[in-house]
Amino acid sequence: MRLTALAIGLVLAGASPTLAQETAATAPAAAAAAPLADWRTVPADNLMIIDTNRGRILVELAPEAAPLHVERMRLLARRAFFDGIVFHRVIDGFMAQTGDPLGNGEGQSPYPDIKAEFTFRRGPETPFSPVASPAGAMLGFLNSLPIQTQPTSLMATTGDGKVHGWGAYCPGVAGMARDDAPDSANSQFFLMRQPYPALDKRYTVWGNVVSGLDVVRAIKVGDGENGAVTAEPDRMNRVRIASDLPEAERPVVQVLDTSSATFRALADGVRTARGADFSICDIVLPVQVSGAAAPLV
């Protein structure tokens, strides 16, 4: 269970992803001083806590984009399936993969494989904040998840009043690994270390790292075939959904609300600074984390 050989081969061959200007994506001082109404609290049932030997990673789940995969991730976290599992394939400039109980890329959970959710249907009720409209498309955010979608104007022409959308593989985006068959995802997943748009619409996106991208990028890189980690791999010590923990043990995550004026000013500033080179991956949402600290490892 892995990213396909094509996807890994492109990285190992030196294919360049769209370059995001990470330093330009940092929030201006105005975001830090945003009024309380401009911050959105991530629901505890949509907050996955991944405690690793490198530190804590907090992922906001995206059930609007991939309900089947999100339900699987909740199930596996609640069964403590991920506890102790290693990051078995880690490629610098690409992603960190885990979720295999065998630790070699061949294992999976005892549950059935999941039907692919490479795209989703976006309707008027879907939380979406556009930031740019290139020809024939819209770029924006579904809560904290960067996405691309067909134009809203097309909703009036479709049978269900909705249009296609899909997650953009920016740094921190959580995707589901699979074999060559589209419907073969099960328990293995990967967290993006850098942007890689070649994965868009080919692998299901189920969430986004809202805190701990530095931890994702600190995970030990593999030195074996296709990025396989051959000695002393880093591991997930514990993975839980925040709503399953006592309130005293839950972190509270607030993300700048993408419907707020503060966010619009941030997005406009980044888009102007990047000009023709603008990518949705250039925008990094400001986040505040409070409450329970990560346990010592």
C-alpha positions as CSV (number, residue, x, y, z in Angstrom):
1,M,0.0,0.0,0.0
2,R,1.8,3.1,-1.2
3,L,1.9,6.1,-3.4
4,T,2.1,4.7,-6.9
5,A,5.5,4.1,-8.5
6,L,4.8,7.0,-10.9
7,A,4.3,9.5,-8.1
8,I,7.4,8.5,-6.2
9,G,9.4,8.2,-9.4
10,L,8.6,11.8,-10.3
11,V,10.0,13.0,-7.0
12,L,13.1,10.8,-7.1
13,A,13.8,11.9,-10.6
14,G,13.8,15.5,-9.5
15,A,10.5,16.7,-10.9
16,S,9.8,20.1,-9.3
17,P,6.5,20.8,-7.6
18,T,4.9,24.2,-7.8
19,L,7.1,26.5,-5.7
20,A,5.4,28.0,-2.7
21,Q,7.1,31.0,-1.1
22,E,6.9,29.9,2.5
23,T,8.3,33.1,3.9
24,A,5.7,35.2,2.1
25,A,2.9,33.0,3.4
26,T,3.5,34.0,7.0
27,A,0.6,36.0,8.5
28,P,1.1,39.7,9.0
29,A,0.9,41.3,12.4
30,A,-2.7,42.2,11.7
31,A,-3.7,38.5,11.9
32,A,-2.2,38.1,15.4
33,A,-4.3,41.1,16.5
34,A,-7.5,39.9,14.8
35,P,-10.7,40.3,16.9
36,L,-12.0,37.2,18.6
37,A,-14.9,37.0,16.1
38,D,-12.3,36.4,13.3
39,W,-11.1,33.1,14.8
40,R,-12.9,29.7,14.2
41,T,-12.5,26.9,16.7
42,V,-11.9,23.5,15.2
43,P,-14.6,21.1,16.4
44,A,-13.2,18.4,18.7
45,D,-14.7,15.7,16.6
46,N,-12.8,17.0,13.6
47,L,-9.4,17.3,15.4
48,M,-7.0,14.4,15.2
49,I,-4.1,14.5,17.6
50,I,-1.0,12.6,16.4
51,D,1.7,12.5,19.1
52,T,5.0,11.3,17.7
53,N,8.5,10.9,19.1
54,R,9.3,14.2,17.3
55,G,6.4,16.1,18.8
56,R,2.7,16.8,18.3
57,I,0.8,17.1,15.0
58,L,-2.8,18.4,14.9
59,V,-4.9,17.6,11.8
60,E,-8.2,19.1,11.0
61,L,-10.4,16.4,9.4
62,A,-12.4,17.4,6.3
63,P,-15.6,15.3,6.3
64,E,-17.1,17.6,3.6
65,A,-14.3,16.5,1.2
66,A,-13.9,12.8,2.1
67,P,-16.6,11.5,4.5
68,L,-15.7,7.8,4.1
69,H,-12.0,8.3,4.7
70,V,-12.6,10.6,7.7
71,E,-14.9,8.0,9.3
72,R,-12.1,5.4,8.8
73,M,-9.5,7.7,10.4
74,R,-11.8,8.3,13.3
75,L,-12.5,4.6,13.7
76,L,-8.8,3.6,13.6
77,A,-7.9,6.4,16.1
78,R,-10.6,5.2,18.5
79,R,-9.4,1.7,18.2
80,A,-5.8,2.8,19.0
81,F,-4.8,1.2,15.7
82,F,-2.1,3.8,14.9
83,D,-0.4,3.7,18.3
84,G,3.3,2.7,17.8
85,I,3.2,2.6,14.0
86,V,6.3,4.0,12.3
87,F,6.7,6.4,9.4
88,H,8.0,3.8,7.0
89,R,8.5,5.9,3.9
90,V,9.6,9.6,4.1
91,I,10.9,11.5,1.1
92,D,12.3,15.0,1.6
93,G,10.6,17.6,-0.5
94,F,7.6,15.4,-0.7
95,M,5.8,13.5,2.1
96,A,5.9,11.3,5.2
97,Q,3.9,8.1,5.0
98,T,2.7,5.9,7.9
99,G,-0.3,3.8,9.0
100,D,1.1,0.4,8.1
101,P,1.1,-2.1,11.1
102,L,3.8,-4.1,9.3
103,G,6.1,-1.1,8.9
104,N,7.1,-2.1,5.3
105,G,4.4,-0.6,3.1
106,E,2.5,-3.9,2.7
107,G,0.2,-3.9,5.7
108,Q,-3.2,-2.4,6.4
109,S,-6.1,-2.5,8.9
110,P,-8.5,-5.5,9.2
111,Y,-11.3,-3.3,7.7
112,P,-12.4,-3.3,4.1
113,D,-10.7,-1.0,1.6
114,I,-12.4,2.4,1.0
115,K,-14.0,3.7,-2.2
116,A,-11.9,6.6,-3.6
117,E,-13.0,10.2,-2.9
118,F,-10.6,12.0,-5.2
119,T,-13.2,14.8,-5.7
120,F,-16.3,15.9,-3.9
121,R,-19.5,17.8,-4.7
122,R,-19.5,21.4,-3.4
123,G,-22.9,23.0,-2.9
124,P,-24.1,26.4,-1.6
125,E,-24.0,24.9,1.9
126,T,-20.4,23.9,1.7
127,P,-18.1,26.2,3.7
128,F,-15.9,27.7,1.0
129,S,-13.9,31.0,0.9
130,P,-12.6,31.8,-2.6
131,V,-9.3,33.6,-2.9
132,A,-8.6,33.5,-6.7
133,S,-10.4,32.7,-9.9
134,P,-8.1,31.5,-12.7
135,A,-9.8,30.7,-16.0
136,G,-12.5,28.0,-15.5
137,A,-11.7,27.4,-11.8
138,M,-11.7,28.8,-8.3
139,L,-9.1,28.5,-5.6
140,G,-9.9,28.8,-1.9
141,F,-10.4,27.2,1.4
142,L,-12.9,24.6,2.8
143,N,-12.3,25.5,6.5
144,S,-8.5,25.0,6.7
145,L,-8.2,22.8,3.6
146,P,-6.9,24.4,0.4
147,I,-9.0,23.4,-2.5
148,Q,-9.7,23.9,-6.2
149,T,-13.2,23.8,-7.5
150,Q,-15.4,24.5,-10.5
151,P,-16.9,27.9,-10.6
152,T,-19.9,28.6,-8.4
153,S,-21.8,29.9,-11.5
154,L,-22.0,26.3,-12.8
155,M,-24.2,25.2,-9.9
156,A,-27.2,26.6,-11.8
157,T,-26.5,24.2,-14.6
158,T,-26.0,20.9,-12.7
159,G,-28.6,18.4,-11.8
160,D,-27.8,18.4,-8.1
161,G,-27.0,22.1,-7.9
162,K,-23.4,21.4,-7.0
163,V,-19.9,21.4,-8.6
164,H,-16.8,19.4,-8.3
165,G,-14.1,20.3,-5.8
166,W,-10.8,18.6,-4.8
167,G,-8.1,19.1,-2.2
168,A,-4.8,20.8,-3.3
169,Y,-1.7,19.0,-2.1
170,C,0.0,21.8,-0.3
171,P,2.3,21.4,2.7
172,G,0.5,19.8,5.6
173,V,-2.3,18.3,3.5
174,A,-3.2,14.7,4.6
175,G,-3.7,12.2,1.9
176,M,-4.6,8.5,1.7
177,A,-2.1,6.1,0.3
178,R,-3.3,3.3,-2.1
179,D,-2.2,0.7,-4.6
180,D,-2.7,1.1,-8.3
181,A,-6.4,0.4,-7.9
182,P,-8.4,3.6,-7.1
183,D,-10.5,2.0,-4.4
184,S,-7.6,0.4,-2.5
185,A,-7.0,2.9,0.3
186,N,-7.3,1.4,3.8
187,S,-5.2,2.7,6.7
188,Q,-1.9,4.0,5.3
189,F,-1.7,7.8,4.9
190,F,0.8,10.5,4.2
191,L,1.4,14.1,5.4
192,M,2.8,16.5,2.8
193,R,6.2,18.1,3.6
194,Q,6.1,20.3,0.5
195,P,3.6,21.1,-2.2
196,Y,3.1,18.5,-4.9
197,P,0.1,19.3,-7.3
198,A,0.7,16.2,-9.4
199,L,-1.2,14.3,-6.7
200,D,-4.3,16.4,-7.0
201,K,-7.4,14.3,-7.9
202,R,-5.3,11.1,-7.8
203,Y,-5.2,10.5,-4.0
204,T,-8.0,11.2,-1.5
205,V,-7.4,14.3,0.7
206,W,-9.0,13.8,4.1
207,G,-7.5,16.6,6.3
208,N,-4.9,19.3,6.8
209,V,-2.2,19.8,9.4
210,V,-3.2,23.0,11.4
211,S,-0.3,22.7,13.9
212,G,2.9,20.7,13.7
213,L,4.1,21.1,10.1
214,D,7.6,21.6,11.6
215,V,7.2,18.1,13.2
216,V,6.2,16.6,9.9
217,R,9.3,18.1,8.3
218,A,11.5,16.8,11.1
219,I,10.5,13.1,10.6
220,K,13.4,11.0,9.7
221,V,13.9,10.8,5.9
222,G,14.3,7.3,4.4
223,D,17.5,6.2,2.7
224,G,16.2,2.9,1.2
225,E,14.3,2.2,-2.0
226,N,11.5,4.7,-2.8
227,G,12.3,6.6,0.4
228,A,11.8,3.5,2.8
229,V,13.3,4.2,6.2
230,T,15.7,1.4,6.9
231,A,16.8,2.0,10.5
232,E,15.2,3.5,13.6
233,P,12.2,5.1,11.9
234,D,10.2,7.8,13.7
235,R,6.8,6.7,15.0
236,M,3.4,7.7,16.1
237,N,3.2,7.1,19.9
238,R,-0.5,7.9,20.2
239,V,-3.3,9.0,17.8
240,R,-6.7,10.2,19.2
241,I,-9.7,12.3,18.2
242,A,-10.0,15.2,20.5
243,S,-13.6,14.6,21.3
244,D,-12.7,11.1,22.7
245,L,-10.4,12.7,25.4
246,P,-11.5,14.3,28.6
247,E,-11.8,18.0,28.2
248,A,-8.7,18.6,30.4
249,E,-6.6,16.6,27.9
250,R,-7.9,18.3,24.8
251,P,-5.9,21.0,22.9
252,V,-8.1,23.8,21.6
253,V,-7.2,24.9,18.1
254,Q,-8.4,28.2,16.6
255,V,-7.8,29.0,13.0
256,L,-8.3,32.4,11.3
257,D,-11.8,32.2,9.9
258,T,-11.5,32.3,6.1
259,S,-14.8,34.3,5.9
260,S,-13.4,37.1,8.0
261,A,-12.1,40.5,6.8
262,T,-8.7,39.8,8.4
263,F,-8.3,36.7,6.2
264,R,-9.4,38.5,3.1
265,A,-6.7,41.1,3.8
266,L,-4.1,38.4,4.3
267,A,-5.1,36.5,1.1
268,D,-5.1,39.7,-0.9
269,G,-1.6,40.7,0.4
270,V,-0.1,37.3,-0.5
271,R,-1.8,37.2,-3.9
272,T,-0.5,40.6,-4.7
273,A,3.0,39.9,-3.6
274,R,3.2,36.7,-5.6
275,G,1.6,38.0,-8.7
276,A,1.6,35.6,-11.6
277,D,3.4,33.0,-9.5
278,F,0.6,32.8,-6.9
279,S,-0.4,29.4,-5.7
280,I,-3.1,28.5,-3.1
281,C,-0.2,26.9,-1.2
282,D,1.3,30.3,-0.6
283,I,-1.4,31.1,2.0
284,V,-0.8,29.7,5.4
285,L,-3.7,30.2,7.9
286,P,-2.7,31.7,11.3
287,V,-3.5,29.3,14.1
288,Q,-3.7,29.5,17.9
289,V,-3.3,26.4,20.1
290,S,-4.2,26.4,23.8
291,G,-5.2,23.9,26.4
292,A,-3.5,20.6,27.0
293,A,0.2,20.4,26.0
294,A,1.7,17.4,24.1
295,P,2.8,14.6,26.5
296,L,6.5,14.0,27.0
297,V,8.0,11.4,24.8
